[in-house]
Amino acid sequence: MDNRLEHITLAALLHDIGKVMQRAEVPVSDQTESLMASAGPTRDGHSSHYHVKWTSQFFEDHLGDCGLLIPVSLDESASYLAFRHHNPATPLEYIVSEADRLSSGMDRGESHNERDSHKRRRLVPLQVLLSREQSPISPYPQVPLCELTSRDASCFPRRDFTVDQSLVPDYRRIWKRFLEDWDSFRTSGLEATLARLDALYERHFWCVPASSVDEIPDTSLYGHSRTVAAIAGALYLYHRELDNLETGTIRDRTIPKFRLVAGDLAGIQSYIFAISHAGGGKVAKRLRARSFSLGCLTQVLALQIVREVGLPYLNIILSAGGKFHLLLPNTPTTKTILEHREALCQRWLREEFQGLVSLNLASVEMSGQDFASKRVGEKFTELAGELLRKKHQPLGGILKNKEGWVENDFLLPSAIHKNESPTGYYDVEGPLDEEALGSQLSRAKCLAIYDSKRGEHKVFDWSFSIAEHANRLPPAAAYLISFERGAEVDYHEPMVPVRYEYRASHVPLYRRGKHPKLDEIAARMSAADTEDSLQEGQVLPFNAIAKTATGRDSIAYLKADVDNLGFLFRRGLDWNDVGWTLSKMATFSRSLEFFFSGRVHNILREPAFEMIYTVYSGGDDVLLVGPWDAIHEFARRLREEWSAFTAANPHLTLSVGIALARPMTPVWAAADSAETALEHAKTQPKDQLCSFGHLIRWAQVPHVFAEIEKVSTWLNSKTVSTAFVRSLLYYADLAAQYRTQGRVEGLRYLPLLSYNLSRNLRGETASEVRRWAEALKDVEGDAIRNLGFVATYSLNLNRG
């Protein structure tokens, strides 16, 4: 990274940090006031954009020595470039200024800036604004000024804030905490400094509005600043390579100077579930290892590309769920690097994964005009189309060339073989020691990525290692990723960039004395001296997890995702004159990762859900395995949390599919059943739970589970028999035949129900059951529609 690029990137990231200081009313020095008077921005002969003087003050007070290369001149220093972003005069100043404008979008609606409004306005999160039809209803929910945490719901949007309240005390608090964190550990070199600032910006400034004059302050300072840095770096490299670093060409927005790149792994689920052995502890470890290692593949490739182009990792705009998006300069060098990396990656995947997993790289050109209102969303849609086209040609980069198909590359190496299982399903071996990696992952808090073979696990021509404590990792990492704040403090290498990442990684562990059934299993295994005996702290196998269920000893698979997400990414802000900007696109994607990786992980750590195993959860996808009853309870909790996170936005909904399975059922078969249930849940109008083959609207779920509790109580007290509840299943089926097929004979359930009630119910509580059953006689009512689920759930709950 050259001298100018270092200073441009740091200036772009920090250009608006003065806004926080201004709102916290931090005093500035006489020297800074003098600089503002002589070189600061003006409007109508008076100083304007006052926050830049606080930005300059931050550089003076807190960024004196971060290991940057010495600038050629003072006006090329990061401090001066950031200070001048509202009144640029030199080409480098124009790059930072142009990046600021492109990140924001040029056509945003603005209101008159009332006095001190910047000290009173809160951020409106994007998840409450997305709409499929019309504008959301104001006043909009807002988020508190607080540290970002996924441990509870304290960061979720609320409607109960006092209007026009001064937020100066809150800004002083978050500024104080930011400085405490910044001073607690000093980095050296640009990459490490950027990573440190990026982490602290997200933690403390995620909730700070980037602009207080927007009609709706829906862009965070963190999201805006991060994309400004990415745009500025790509813009500078474009002009440097084409040797036209001049003000006029920098301001020309008609030229496609940027290349938006998407990377996506195909075949993820096919590979994850291609495990023939089912039921034992090894399957749990291997599932965990496969999900994690595939995520590492995309992380490593994204880092390799941006490094080879010459940019910091901030140019990785999005990265989650086996996908990434990069913003790069649209130059011949970039095109060559992408083609080279794609070919290397595909060849490695073909050899190591037997062609089951393939990588697809796609890109589209972007001009400055494309960053204006509503064009970013269109470009992401165009990119998705390019990616889909390449998905239909897996490994196309190595299986064909300019002359046509390369026939020899269709043959897998002779060393590759497949072990067939007794079920007839093939077990595909991966390149890693999956059992060892799966065991490590249950306690891992740090991931180190190496640009060499130094790490334990090889990925392309790089490698990675994981550990519970950072001091157990090999030295000289290229990047260190911490899954828990503070886990990285004993990795004493100030030049290594440290990133923080949400990771849903909870797995159930055996703890002696917590569950009697598990203690019995452990005792039997120990007495039999079996190889797979349960040890303290061991990840529980699926057959042991099933034993912790209430009633039926069974596990269930849960799959969930957000409804209509593709449409919302394209059109969800059409009602707003601003539409999607790059910073909004990145911010919303990170908010999904925050919820599905961070928040879900912490919910699963609660005692009620600690026996649930995470296969993966990130992006907007969830796949979990656990005791069948706990899985259903978690589904209800997930929907409640999602509703709170979106402030009950009716246009941003969630569907869940659940499939019961025996512990020894092949994972691919059980996961496929859960996928089928999810697809059923997404039949119109979506926003539903599908389980036991029944569809239930979320609004009905609390009442349905109250009915289950009622029927279960009657079963336990012998008020009703198991045979009676089974007959309810028959009645529910007859009623469904009438409703869905128009079969009049389905109405036979009415006299059958009456006869059953009069003949088989005796005693004082019989009248209560009869009153309850009256609602079942409405063939179009919710009671009879949900009866099949209520009866099935109650029977499973009282089995055993």
Steps between C-alpha positions, in 0.01 A plus 500: 500500500656829395542816703207692355256209520572454872416861578197511268348188657551615858369848418191353335424273796541779755366795300182530710625393843476866596121471493505287813738738674290799394181342634684411823615864524868408527714816526747579220838670520582854387723350232204305356277809512768690310521225236121508461505877449776490239435176303160367605184482287283810464155592375394858422821628652455313830645176632292188433515123556644564844556133573823502295682695769421226752624246245828690483510510880465120515804453277696746713407343834466130431668400175847642528685174441322211335783386277386665177753580234609864520303708246675674215365833624270628772205540262523126417480389864195306619420777747490773237315289240227424756481864609457621140233256379235776481722756321745296288760663279756230413443165321546298821256723689249456218531121526394506867228756428366304201499176701297673772240615247480168315454303822208726602327518161459841346123537493405450861213702638596762757318722745599833650770451758352635822736618769661207687282246315816288461504464878137385521435261209529123533573237236206327329616145411438371149317187613204712611484694170502224238166458328351286222209732428480842661691725735518390865302692756678776689616577763764240428659282768852608593802342666664609825847653516683207655768243436411231251438168670324181395476367856157653550243711319625834632606611148163427341287790368244660729216753479510636855773764471428854611462727198758778459702389801863617515734206439819677607538285818460184291758622247741585780458151639563316172792732417656429838461125451643523148812677628542250784492214251730682258758574770488147644695352208708681241562353158779560251472528123205591283326160473499444877395860568215481251383171652509647851308810396252293301425281802458797735293695249259210472482446874445863598382692191260249340215703652624847403319663204748585225294807410261691721351698209359199313121488506534151649838442672531136394873472424741432786831677535673162507341371182561826317862540610593144410366527145660842451836336576430220251392740224795733557755217481352356180470847343862585572632171356292549186646844431850396601507207259357705214739784586231768501500619860344836415210685655289504183519126438449420869171695493381338176223259602421367154807272489457145645789525746383228739448127478251342741596136549299215651635163607275208585563136586260259332429153634534599866206298630579201277848484646405570861246218500708248300580299813403135491538419871206630699412529865832493682713778636721495191215627284452805723870584487520457125189710434647776711839479331354504150281802559788693656763403243283606205458840663879520530536428128309810400668711769846402379419553133353847566810597699731365230327703230496836681860456612617415147315800361675710766207599721425445871230258616255792532435447130325176594159666507301194607602152613259242644343164426762382250475822296696822475480832316807710420541853366809520277645737239383422147847456352673241281702391804184426698354295214818293471511436876136386507549259210819359653353455849181343369694242298730413793204470736292284267789264433564459873131440572480243220790305642414532870119481489457269204311766308212503751581857608573769243573869516330758284641849450299765320542874464334809354638842420384805696534869429462791738149551364411146605560599861224760473145436615358151444780388267698298755209262552474455123869417475475239775205349313699496176789337685269234645391416146863465386571276798199281424618459141841382618339262751354309205855441377680367811879480465461659159821696546711182482278269296507719191728749330492713185517189285215320679468228762814364666400134497780369724392728784164325516679196647554506874845390626524124554584553867150632559245242611160490662402275786145375465294477814250223584225746404644539152603862564857593417734641760717766340830552675621859540856630518499563877517282808133561572477317831796688644371834371150425628639428848699824502203708391298430814736728694663716232487875551766608251575429135840588354542514122850463357633594156725194523481135605564592864142427608366156591236480225582571136274713277623569145859619545419651842402335829318559828506394864244532778540506876322586821780739597688713249839428658464138387491603135813499281657847466512723192134480402386705203163558671359413841125460541357502850157350569490652848624845595817476705589148385778646286681708764781250561601490132780754543558604140388862454532488119251213459152627402237378748139471387192412704248263354163368612488123485207279595699211640309364797507122545365291791772367730481221753505636856479239773205554732297725268282233337420163665443315171838607369668391824340157458628475142849606610499243781395218265764598246765516768404159639510350152835673438382615156716717280230769470432546873385847609769717654458822696481795259457278193270605216188285532415262215152515347379184675587655838333831407180308418494358855462850644166558325175493692279205410618351173877438474547679172690782340369759256662708228405866468554712189406866484556801281365846427213528251529706179855610580608520136207725419572721802862540395377617159188697580468529877580873505311600183264710709796712610652754259849392608478127436796271557848642543810286536524579872134402553544175311804410712334614824186295447701188411708541815183542706378161372832346600473667841162337556543155347859444614532715811156510658407142410824375654422671831141375509627144453725540804196541725412193714176432310688460171844377603437152354455642147783446255595772249571371151508853365335834561600810310392733222129430522519119521471273803542124532486352849467150648370432848246329725170518316318696770787747554516561125132598496547729798800657329296560184253702707781693668675567169183651354448715812857631484475565127178694550669713767810550284288624207256690723228269363555623144224312310711502181801327653375159607643162595402145405606185685486134404547216752546129431518226764761228449652202671856560626631244249326660202760616242556870539435571133159331518392681818626837371316441174177439694553825689557680169173356368322623813653846452383511138151407622517780759577742216181426311292815494464697713839385646599614852404161643617198698479160335535193723349151500376592152280777639512872422448746784495876473726662756212702641329170589805333656452623861139377500598168339761429765253595773270233351790251505561570867130445569480168313828380655369576847188292428717214375719508810199507733329219303207732428534392138669193361769465236240334279274804532778737390586271209138517391536879488763452230244310293239771545749769400579306182130459410438872551801584279358279222181704506678837504768431240333243272132574548430142606170510687573168673769687691223653710453158659748622761219698666277207608810287571634767733168540681466126546857469631449779750175356639620139515858528627513805727395454860561683824510859622747626240310356204291816467817706459612281210154520341503879520845501343381267221210731405741718302600197290153491347570811292648334191652830381629602843860512620433238769430218253767626257770475768362186669734263313807685626360529855420129521830385345709725723310392813543130418875545449527701818334226705676204341753290685 
